[in-house]
Amino acid sequence: MKEKMQEQDRSNGSCLLTIAAAYVLLVVGISLLPGRLPYEMVREHGPIETLSAAGYFYFCLFLFHFNSIGAVQTSFAPGLFVFLLGLRELDFHQRFTTMGVFKTKFFISPGVPVVEKIIVTILLVAVLIYGIIYLRRALPTFKGDLLDGRPSSLSIACAVGCAVLSKFLDGNSEIFGDMFPMVENFETFSITVEECLELFIPVFFLQALLQYGRESVRRYAAESAVEN
């Protein structure tokens, strides 16, 4: 058992180092592009943001496929929340609303119809309540799996970490001016770091799903061997 845990720790560490290296190479590679190309890569609705949204939708497709073939058994919630994250990445809600719904201005602006505010509030509250119910049910198991070093739980934790860190960096580009004085345009560099972090959120989710699938198959095989 101890050897198995040590092997799992080495595997987790190797996987994280590989992803961290890929992230650093991506940030450096974009930053070294000539002219306005770095900005064009990470601008709003640019290639990196589009890839992030695609990652969320790929996760949903894989989740549906794995559930349909019996490789994993999950509830409806993970797919729903990740799908909503993909829509959020594309600012899809702005196609139907007067302005972005994730800012206080939406709810206090006289330019937004009252009916629109009511509908958006009901939808947001419904998603929030469903999310709280799901988290209360899933967190104890997730915490135990994370403490045990289960790869899929570790990947989910990394995805959450990327989300928190990218949110912290949003609007704090001056940090990079102090940390990297050699960078000519630290605002673009800050956006690059932030957008690449957001890109790796669905990457970690996809990795967690693949790891969870392998864990489920191994567990099923072990249970079948015991029964036989």
Phi and psi restraints in degrees (value plus and minus 20) as a CYANA .aco file:
   2 LYS   PHI     -83.4   -43.4
   2 LYS   PSI     -61.7   -21.7
   3 GLU   PHI     -84.5   -44.5
   3 GLU   PSI     -57.6   -17.6
   4 LYS   PHI     -84.9   -44.9
   4 LYS   PSI     -61.4   -21.4
   5 MET   PHI     -86.3   -46.3
   5 MET   PSI     -59.4   -19.4
   6 GLN   PHI     -84.8   -44.8
   6 GLN   PSI     -60.5   -20.5
   7 GLU   PHI     -84.0   -44.0
   7 GLU   PSI     -59.4   -19.4
   8 GLN   PHI     -86.0   -46.0
   8 GLN   PSI     -60.4   -20.4
   9 ASP   PHI     -82.9   -42.9
   9 ASP   PSI     -62.0   -22.0
  10 ARG   PHI     -84.3   -44.3
  10 ARG   PSI     -60.8   -20.8
  11 SER   PHI     -84.5   -44.5
  11 SER   PSI     -63.6   -23.6
  12 ASN   PHI     -81.7   -41.7
  12 ASN   PSI     -65.3   -25.3
  13 GLY   PHI     -83.2   -43.2
  13 GLY   PSI     -62.3   -22.3
  14 SER   PHI     -83.8   -43.8
  14 SER   PSI     -61.3   -21.3
  15 CYS   PHI     -84.7   -44.7
  15 CYS   PSI     -63.9   -23.9
  16 LEU   PHI     -85.5   -45.5
  16 LEU   PSI     -59.6   -19.6
  17 LEU   PHI     -84.3   -44.3
  17 LEU   PSI     -58.7   -18.7
  18 THR   PHI     -83.8   -43.8
  18 THR   PSI     -64.9   -24.9
  19 ILE   PHI     -87.8   -47.8
  19 ILE   PSI     -60.2   -20.2
  20 ALA   PHI     -82.1   -42.1
  20 ALA   PSI     -61.1   -21.1
  21 ALA   PHI     -84.3   -44.3
  21 ALA   PSI     -61.3   -21.3
  22 ALA   PHI     -82.3   -42.3
  22 ALA   PSI     -59.8   -19.8
  23 TYR   PHI     -83.7   -43.7
  23 TYR   PSI     -67.6   -27.6
  24 VAL   PHI     -81.7   -41.7
  24 VAL   PSI     -63.8   -23.8
  25 LEU   PHI     -82.1   -42.1
  25 LEU   PSI     -58.6   -18.6
  26 LEU   PHI     -85.5   -45.5
  26 LEU   PSI     -66.9   -26.9
  27 VAL   PHI     -82.0   -42.0
  27 VAL   PSI     -67.5   -27.5
  28 VAL   PHI     -84.8   -44.8
  28 VAL   PSI     -62.8   -22.8
  29 GLY   PHI     -80.6   -40.6
  29 GLY   PSI     -64.4   -24.4
  30 ILE   PHI     -86.0   -46.0
  30 ILE   PSI     -61.8   -21.8
  31 SER   PHI     -85.2   -45.2
  31 SER   PSI     -47.2    -7.2
  32 LEU   PHI    -107.8   -67.8
  32 LEU   PSI     -22.8    17.2
  33 LEU   PHI     -85.6   -45.6
  33 LEU   PSI     127.8   167.8
  34 PRO   PHI     -97.7   -57.7
  34 PRO   PSI     137.6   177.6
  35 GLY   PHI      38.2    78.2
  35 GLY   PSI    -153.9  -113.9
  36 ARG   PHI    -109.4   -69.4
  36 ARG   PSI     -16.1    23.9
  37 LEU   PHI     -79.2   -39.2
  37 LEU   PSI     -59.4   -19.4
  38 PRO   PHI     -77.4   -37.4
  38 PRO   PSI     -64.4   -24.4
  39 TYR   PHI     -85.9   -45.9
  39 TYR   PSI     -62.0   -22.0
  40 GLU   PHI     -83.1   -43.1
  40 GLU   PSI     -50.8   -10.8
  41 MET   PHI     -90.4   -50.4
  41 MET   PSI     -54.8   -14.8
  42 VAL   PHI    -133.2   -93.2
  42 VAL   PSI     -12.6    27.4
  43 ARG   PHI     -87.9   -47.9
  43 ARG   PSI     149.6   189.6
  44 GLU   PHI     -77.9   -37.9
  44 GLU   PSI     108.1   148.1
  45 HIS   PHI      44.3    84.3
  45 HIS   PSI       2.1    42.1
  46 GLY   PHI    -103.5   -63.5
  46 GLY   PSI    -193.2  -153.2
  47 PRO   PHI     -78.3   -38.3
  47 PRO   PSI     -64.0   -24.0
  48 ILE   PHI     -86.0   -46.0
  48 ILE   PSI     -63.5   -23.5
  49 GLU   PHI     -85.5   -45.5
  49 GLU   PSI     -58.5   -18.5
  50 THR   PHI     -84.5   -44.5
  50 THR   PSI     -60.4   -20.4
  51 LEU   PHI     -83.4   -43.4
  51 LEU   PSI     -57.3   -17.3
  52 SER   PHI     -80.8   -40.8
  52 SER   PSI     -68.1   -28.1
  53 ALA   PHI     -82.0   -42.0
  53 ALA   PSI     -61.8   -21.8
  54 ALA   PHI     -81.0   -41.0
  54 ALA   PSI     -57.1   -17.1
  55 GLY   PHI     -81.1   -41.1
  55 GLY   PSI     -61.4   -21.4
  56 TYR   PHI     -83.2   -43.2
  56 TYR   PSI     -62.7   -22.7
  57 PHE   PHI     -91.3   -51.3
  57 PHE   PSI     -54.9   -14.9
  58 TYR   PHI     -81.7   -41.7
  58 TYR   PSI     -60.1   -20.1
  59 PHE   PHI     -77.6   -37.6
  59 PHE   PSI     -66.0   -26.0
  60 CYS   PHI     -82.3   -42.3
  60 CYS   PSI     -61.0   -21.0
  61 LEU   PHI     -84.7   -44.7
  61 LEU   PSI     -65.5   -25.5
  62 PHE   PHI     -84.0   -44.0
  62 PHE   PSI     -59.9   -19.9
  63 LEU   PHI     -82.2   -42.2
  63 LEU   PSI     -64.3   -24.3
  64 PHE   PHI     -82.6   -42.6
  64 PHE   PSI     -63.2   -23.2
  65 HIS   PHI     -85.0   -45.0
  65 HIS   PSI     -66.4   -26.4
  66 PHE   PHI     -84.5   -44.5
  66 PHE   PSI     -57.4   -17.4
  67 ASN   PHI     -87.2   -47.2
  67 ASN   PSI     -58.3   -18.3
  68 SER   PHI     -88.1   -48.1
  68 SER   PSI     -50.6   -10.6
  69 ILE   PHI    -115.9   -75.9
  69 ILE   PSI     -20.7    19.3
  70 GLY   PHI      63.2   103.2
  70 GLY   PSI      -9.2    30.8
  71 ALA   PHI     -89.7   -49.7
  71 ALA   PSI     -52.9   -12.9
  72 VAL   PHI    -156.4  -116.4
  72 VAL   PSI     142.8   182.8
  73 GLN   PHI    -154.3  -114.3
  73 GLN   PSI      82.8   122.8
  74 THR   PHI    -145.1  -105.1
  74 THR   PSI     145.2   185.2
  75 SER   PHI    -100.2   -60.2
  75 SER   PSI     159.8   199.8
  76 PHE   PHI     -92.4   -52.4
  76 PHE   PSI     -45.1    -5.1
  77 ALA   PHI     -80.6   -40.6
  77 ALA   PSI     -70.7   -30.7
  78 PRO   PHI     -75.8   -35.8
  78 PRO   PSI     -64.8   -24.8
  79 GLY   PHI     -83.0   -43.0
  79 GLY   PSI     -60.7   -20.7
  80 LEU   PHI     -83.4   -43.4
  80 LEU   PSI     -69.0   -29.0
  81 PHE   PHI     -86.6   -46.6
  81 PHE   PSI     -59.7   -19.7
  82 VAL   PHI     -88.9   -48.9
  82 VAL   PSI     -57.0   -17.0
  83 PHE   PHI     -82.0   -42.0
  83 PHE   PSI     -61.7   -21.7
  84 LEU   PHI     -84.9   -44.9
  84 LEU   PSI     -55.3   -15.3
  85 LEU   PHI     -83.3   -43.3
  85 LEU   PSI     -58.8   -18.8
  86 GLY   PHI     -83.7   -43.7
  86 GLY   PSI     -63.5   -23.5
  87 LEU   PHI     -84.1   -44.1
  87 LEU   PSI     -59.0   -19.0
  88 ARG   PHI     -83.3   -43.3
  88 ARG   PSI     -59.1   -19.1
  89 GLU   PHI     -82.3   -42.3
  89 GLU   PSI     -53.2   -13.2
  90 LEU   PHI    -109.5   -69.5
  90 LEU   PSI     -18.5    21.5
  91 ASP   PHI      33.3    73.3
  91 ASP   PSI      20.4    60.4
  92 PHE   PHI     -82.1   -42.1
  92 PHE   PSI     -51.3   -11.3
  93 HIS   PHI     -83.4   -43.4
  93 HIS   PSI     -44.5    -4.5
  94 GLN   PHI     -90.9   -50.9
  94 GLN   PSI     -32.6     7.4
  95 ARG   PHI     -90.5   -50.5
  95 ARG   PSI     -41.3    -1.3
  96 PHE   PHI    -138.7   -98.7
  96 PHE   PSI     -24.9    15.1
  97 THR   PHI    -142.1  -102.1
  97 THR   PSI     140.6   180.6
  98 THR   PHI     -85.1   -45.1
  98 THR   PSI     -56.7   -16.7
  99 MET   PHI    -173.7  -133.7
  99 MET   PSI     158.2   198.2
 100 GLY   PHI     -77.7   -37.7
 100 GLY   PSI     115.1   155.1
 101 VAL   PHI    -109.2   -69.2
 101 VAL   PSI     -23.1    16.9
 102 PHE   PHI    -119.7   -79.7
 102 PHE   PSI      -0.5    39.5
 103 LYS   PHI    -143.6  -103.6
 103 LYS   PSI     126.5   166.5
 104 THR   PHI     -78.7   -38.7
 104 THR   PSI     -51.1   -11.1
 105 LYS   PHI     -76.7   -36.7
 105 LYS   PSI     -53.0   -13.0
 106 PHE   PHI     -79.3   -39.3
 106 PHE   PSI     -59.7   -19.7
 107 PHE   PHI    -105.6   -65.6
 107 PHE   PSI     -38.1     1.9
 108 ILE   PHI    -129.6   -89.6
 108 ILE   PSI     -30.4     9.6
 109 SER   PHI     -93.4   -53.4
 109 SER   PSI     110.8   150.8
 110 PRO   PHI     -90.4   -50.4
 110 PRO   PSI     -32.8     7.2
 111 GLY   PHI     -99.4   -59.4
 111 GLY   PSI     -29.6    10.4
 112 VAL   PHI    -118.0   -78.0
 112 VAL   PSI     103.8   143.8
 113 PRO   PHI     -76.8   -36.8
 113 PRO   PSI     124.8   164.8
 114 VAL   PHI     -81.4   -41.4
 114 VAL   PSI     -61.1   -21.1
 115 VAL   PHI     -80.3   -40.3
 115 VAL   PSI     -60.5   -20.5
 116 GLU   PHI     -82.9   -42.9
 116 GLU   PSI     -61.7   -21.7
 117 LYS   PHI     -82.9   -42.9
 117 LYS   PSI     -61.6   -21.6
 118 ILE   PHI     -84.6   -44.6
 118 ILE   PSI     -66.7   -26.7
 119 ILE   PHI     -81.8   -41.8
 119 ILE   PSI     -66.4   -26.4
 120 VAL   PHI     -83.1   -43.1
 120 VAL   PSI     -61.5   -21.5
 121 THR   PHI     -81.8   -41.8
 121 THR   PSI     -64.3   -24.3
 122 ILE   PHI     -81.2   -41.2
 122 ILE   PSI     -64.6   -24.6
 123 LEU   PHI     -84.7   -44.7
 123 LEU   PSI     -64.6   -24.6
 124 LEU   PHI     -84.8   -44.8
 124 LEU   PSI     -61.6   -21.6
 125 VAL   PHI     -85.2   -45.2
 125 VAL   PSI     -60.3   -20.3
 126 ALA   PHI     -82.2   -42.2
 126 ALA   PSI     -65.4   -25.4
 127 VAL   PHI     -84.4   -44.4
 127 VAL   PSI     -60.8   -20.8
 128 LEU   PHI     -83.0   -43.0
 128 LEU   PSI     -65.3   -25.3
 129 ILE   PHI     -83.9   -43.9
 129 ILE   PSI     -64.4   -24.4
 130 TYR   PHI     -81.7   -41.7
 130 TYR   PSI     -59.7   -19.7
 131 GLY   PHI     -84.0   -44.0
 131 GLY   PSI     -62.1   -22.1
 132 ILE   PHI     -84.1   -44.1
 132 ILE   PSI     -64.0   -24.0
 133 ILE   PHI     -81.0   -41.0
 133 ILE   PSI     -64.3   -24.3
 134 TYR   PHI     -85.4   -45.4
 134 TYR   PSI     -63.7   -23.7
 135 LEU   PHI     -85.1   -45.1
 135 LEU   PSI     -58.8   -18.8
 136 ARG   PHI     -82.0   -42.0
 136 ARG   PSI     -52.6   -12.6
 137 ARG   PHI    -101.8   -61.8
 137 ARG   PSI     -54.6   -14.6
 138 ALA   PHI    -113.1   -73.1
 138 ALA   PSI     -46.3    -6.3
 139 LEU   PHI     -80.6   -40.6
 139 LEU   PSI     -63.3   -23.3
 140 PRO   PHI     -77.6   -37.6
 140 PRO   PSI     -64.4   -24.4
 141 THR   PHI     -85.4   -45.4
 141 THR   PSI     -62.7   -22.7
 142 PHE   PHI     -81.6   -41.6
 142 PHE   PSI     -63.0   -23.0
 143 LYS   PHI     -81.5   -41.5
 143 LYS   PSI     -64.5   -24.5
 144 GLY   PHI     -82.6   -42.6
 144 GLY   PSI     -63.8   -23.8
 145 ASP   PHI     -84.8   -44.8
 145 ASP   PSI     -57.1   -17.1
 146 LEU   PHI     -86.8   -46.8
 146 LEU   PSI     -62.5   -22.5
 147 LEU   PHI     -86.0   -46.0
 147 LEU   PSI     -48.9    -8.9
 148 ASP   PHI    -101.4   -61.4
 148 ASP   PSI     -24.5    15.5
 149 GLY   PHI      57.1    97.1
 149 GLY   PSI       5.3    45.3
 150 ARG   PHI     -86.3   -46.3
 150 ARG   PSI     105.9   145.9
 151 PRO   PHI     -74.9   -34.9
 151 PRO   PSI     -63.7   -23.7
 152 SER   PHI     -82.9   -42.9
 152 SER   PSI     -59.5   -19.5
 153 SER   PHI     -88.4   -48.4
 153 SER   PSI     -57.3   -17.3
 154 LEU   PHI     -84.4   -44.4
 154 LEU   PSI     -59.0   -19.0
 155 SER   PHI     -85.6   -45.6
 155 SER   PSI     -60.3   -20.3
 156 ILE   PHI     -83.3   -43.3
 156 ILE   PSI     -61.8   -21.8
 157 ALA   PHI     -81.6   -41.6
 157 ALA   PSI     -58.7   -18.7
 158 CYS   PHI     -85.9   -45.9
 158 CYS   PSI     -58.6   -18.6
 159 ALA   PHI     -82.2   -42.2
 159 ALA   PSI     -64.0   -24.0
 160 VAL   PHI     -83.6   -43.6
 160 VAL   PSI     -60.5   -20.5
 161 GLY   PHI     -81.4   -41.4
 161 GLY   PSI     -61.9   -21.9
 162 CYS   PHI     -81.6   -41.6
 162 CYS   PSI     -61.1   -21.1
 163 ALA   PHI     -84.2   -44.2
 163 ALA   PSI     -64.8   -24.8
 164 VAL   PHI     -85.3   -45.3
 164 VAL   PSI     -64.9   -24.9
 165 LEU   PHI     -86.3   -46.3
 165 LEU   PSI     -61.2   -21.2
 166 SER   PHI     -85.0   -45.0
 166 SER   PSI     -56.1   -16.1
 167 LYS   PHI     -86.3   -46.3
 167 LYS   PSI     -58.5   -18.5
 168 PHE   PHI     -84.9   -44.9
 168 PHE   PSI     -59.7   -19.7
 169 LEU   PHI     -94.6   -54.6
 169 LEU   PSI     -41.9    -1.9
 170 ASP   PHI     -82.1   -42.1
 170 ASP   PSI      96.4   136.4
 171 GLY   PHI      64.4   104.4
 171 GLY   PSI     -15.3    24.7
 172 ASN   PHI    -138.7   -98.7
 172 ASN   PSI      24.9    64.9
 173 SER   PHI     -84.8   -44.8
 173 SER   PSI     -41.1    -1.1
 174 GLU   PHI     -83.1   -43.1
 174 GLU   PSI     -42.1    -2.1
 175 ILE   PHI     -78.4   -38.4
 175 ILE   PSI     -60.5   -20.5
 176 PHE   PHI     -94.8   -54.8
 176 PHE   PSI     -44.5    -4.5
 177 GLY   PHI     -84.6   -44.6
 177 GLY   PSI     -54.5   -14.5
 178 ASP   PHI    -101.0   -61.0
 178 ASP   PSI     -58.1   -18.1
 179 MET   PHI     -98.5   -58.5
 179 MET   PSI     -55.9   -15.9
 180 PHE   PHI    -148.1  -108.1
 180 PHE   PSI      54.0    94.0
 181 PRO   PHI     -84.2   -44.2
 181 PRO   PSI     -38.2     1.8
 182 MET   PHI     -97.3   -57.3
 182 MET   PSI     -33.1     6.9
 183 VAL   PHI     -96.1   -56.1
 183 VAL   PSI     106.0   146.0
 184 GLU   PHI     -88.5   -48.5
 184 GLU   PSI     -70.1   -30.1
 185 ASN   PHI    -135.6   -95.6
 185 ASN   PSI      67.0   107.0
 186 PHE   PHI     -92.3   -52.3
 186 PHE   PSI     -39.4     0.6
 187 GLU   PHI     -88.0   -48.0
 187 GLU   PSI     -65.6   -25.6
 188 THR   PHI     -85.4   -45.4
 188 THR   PSI     -58.3   -18.3
 189 PHE   PHI     -83.3   -43.3
 189 PHE   PSI     -59.9   -19.9
 190 SER   PHI     -82.3   -42.3
 190 SER   PSI     -63.8   -23.8
 191 ILE   PHI     -83.4   -43.4
 191 ILE   PSI     -59.0   -19.0
 192 THR   PHI     -81.5   -41.5
 192 THR   PSI     -67.2   -27.2
 193 VAL   PHI     -80.4   -40.4
 193 VAL   PSI     -64.2   -24.2
 194 GLU   PHI     -86.8   -46.8
 194 GLU   PSI     -68.0   -28.0
 195 GLU   PHI     -86.9   -46.9
 195 GLU   PSI     -55.5   -15.5
 196 CYS   PHI     -89.1   -49.1
 196 CYS   PSI     -54.6   -14.6
 197 LEU   PHI     -81.7   -41.7
 197 LEU   PSI     -63.7   -23.7
 198 GLU   PHI     -85.1   -45.1
 198 GLU   PSI     -52.7   -12.7
 199 LEU   PHI     -84.0   -44.0
 199 LEU   PSI     -54.6   -14.6
 200 PHE   PHI    -102.3   -62.3
 200 PHE   PSI     -26.1    13.9
 201 ILE   PHI     -83.3   -43.3
 201 ILE   PSI     -75.7   -35.7
 202 PRO   PHI     -86.2   -46.2
 202 PRO   PSI     -47.1    -7.1
 203 VAL   PHI     -80.5   -40.5
 203 VAL   PSI     -66.0   -26.0
 204 PHE   PHI     -87.0   -47.0
 204 PHE   PSI     -56.8   -16.8
 205 PHE   PHI     -82.9   -42.9
 205 PHE   PSI     -64.6   -24.6
 206 LEU   PHI     -82.8   -42.8
 206 LEU   PSI     -61.6   -21.6
 207 GLN   PHI     -82.7   -42.7
 207 GLN   PSI     -61.9   -21.9
 208 ALA   PHI     -81.0   -41.0
 208 ALA   PSI     -60.6   -20.6
 209 LEU   PHI     -84.7   -44.7
 209 LEU   PSI     -64.6   -24.6
 210 LEU   PHI     -83.9   -43.9
 210 LEU   PSI     -61.4   -21.4
 211 GLN   PHI     -85.3   -45.3
 211 GLN   PSI     -61.1   -21.1
 212 TYR   PHI     -83.6   -43.6
 212 TYR   PSI     -58.5   -18.5
 213 GLY   PHI     -82.3   -42.3
 213 GLY   PSI     -64.7   -24.7
 214 ARG   PHI     -84.6   -44.6
 214 ARG   PSI     -60.6   -20.6
 215 GLU   PHI     -82.3   -42.3
 215 GLU   PSI     -60.9   -20.9
 216 SER   PHI     -85.6   -45.6
 216 SER   PSI     -61.8   -21.8
 217 VAL   PHI     -84.1   -44.1
 217 VAL   PSI     -63.8   -23.8
 218 ARG   PHI     -84.4   -44.4
 218 ARG   PSI     -61.3   -21.3
 219 ARG   PHI     -84.7   -44.7
 219 ARG   PSI     -61.5   -21.5
 220 TYR   PHI     -84.4   -44.4
 220 TYR   PSI     -60.3   -20.3
 221 ALA   PHI     -85.5   -45.5
 221 ALA   PSI     -59.9   -19.9
 222 ALA   PHI     -86.0   -46.0
 222 ALA   PSI     -61.7   -21.7
 223 GLU   PHI     -85.8   -45.8
 223 GLU   PSI     -58.1   -18.1
 224 SER   PHI     -86.2   -46.2
 224 SER   PSI     -58.0   -18.0
 225 ALA   PHI     -85.8   -45.8
 225 ALA   PSI     -57.8   -17.8
 226 VAL   PHI     -87.0   -47.0
 226 VAL   PSI     -61.5   -21.5
 227 GLU   PHI     -85.6   -45.6
 227 GLU   PSI     -54.2   -14.2
